[in-house]
């Protein structure tokens, strides 16, 4: 495996459970969630809209798949690192900035709130934020390695 700076501590089991619970709650409205993620992301990053096709159906399916993988990987830093490396490779041609990654995380959190309302508790939101705080630096590190390799 590649050399990656490890986060200070794994995500606690209660937070991983809240992430799984909230994802299960949103699955019945996953199409709306995926739509809201991109609506919110384009509000935060309007200059990126041209990078996406007019029909976002495929992209919406990809974000749901990525979220599903993230939920399953939250209990394992090794799995998160593998996922981060895969995302970095698949997005390498876009040169995604750290700010754009943070904005995507914000868009996801906002979309969960839009779709679940009060059922998306502050504890769930904090758990997702903790997961993103661990995961996004892994993506950035993987992107940096790809850039360095040329």
Secondary structure, 3 states (H helix, E strand, C coil): CCCCCCCCCCCCHHHHHHHHHHHHHHHHHHHHHHHHHHHHHHHHCHHHHHHCCCCCHHHHHHHHHHHHHHHHHCCCHHHHHHHHHHHHHHCHHHCCCHHHHHHHHHHHHHHHHHHHHHHCCHHHHHHHHHHHHHHHHHHHHHHHHHHHHC
